[in-house]
Amino acid sequence: KQEVTQIPAALSVPEGENLVLNCSFTDSAIYNLQWFRQDPGKGLTSLLLIQSSQREQTSGRLNASLDKSSGRSTLYIAASQPGDSATYLCAAYPPGTYKYIFGTGTRLKVLA
Amino acid sequence: NAGVTQTPKFQVLKTGQSMTLQCAQDMNHEYMSWYRQDPGMGLRLIHYSVGAGITDQGEVPNGYNVSRSTTEDFPLRLLSAAPSQTSVYFCASSYNIAGGKDEQFFGPGTRLTVL
């Protein structure tokens, strides 16, 4: 059974720092892995989707990587800003299941 | 496009009452799903649909019913509300989840409290 873990559960960093958020999954057989951002009281906003054949995806200051063999994905945020403060969730999609498996998220606070 | 819309935003029910949470999308997405989000437990899949007339159970389906009569709408029905169903409910959609290339889009959520 696929399980997705995000550690740490919470993280505080000073503004301007580059940071890495981690996502681990137990079964390397995934179609894709998607990263989301969730602001308090809001829905999830898709940030990046990495297909199983890809190693990384980039959007602005965000870069997500995928290493299926080690069961790990990372979300790199460059030059963090207070506006980046939110909860970041990752979700893995096992083939043939029609079901995404979510991690419990990392709550990020960027201090001004 | 309005994207994925959900109504109501907030709802308070008494134990035993029934209600329907509405979800609609205007992106012609085949796949739609319902999740509940609880503190410390992440998002858990309740039901999903891969197209009009086709629905299936997710991880936590008990106490909930769904139907998909059109591509656009995917309502979630609570049959007899219980305090354990107090949660935030999210609807999501994707064009073609089976191919693994299309991202999921989420609605703004419905915050439900059952007294």
Interface residues (C-beta under 8 A of the other chain):
Chain A: Y31 N32 Q34 F36 K42 G43 L44 T45 S46 L49 Q51 S52 L89 A91 Y93 P95 Y98 K99 Y100 F102 G103 T104 G105
Chain B: V4 Y31 Y35 G40 M41 G42 L43 R44 L45 Y48 V50 D56 G58 E59 F90 A92 I97 A98 G99 G100 K101 D102 E103 Q104 F105 F106 G107 P108 G109
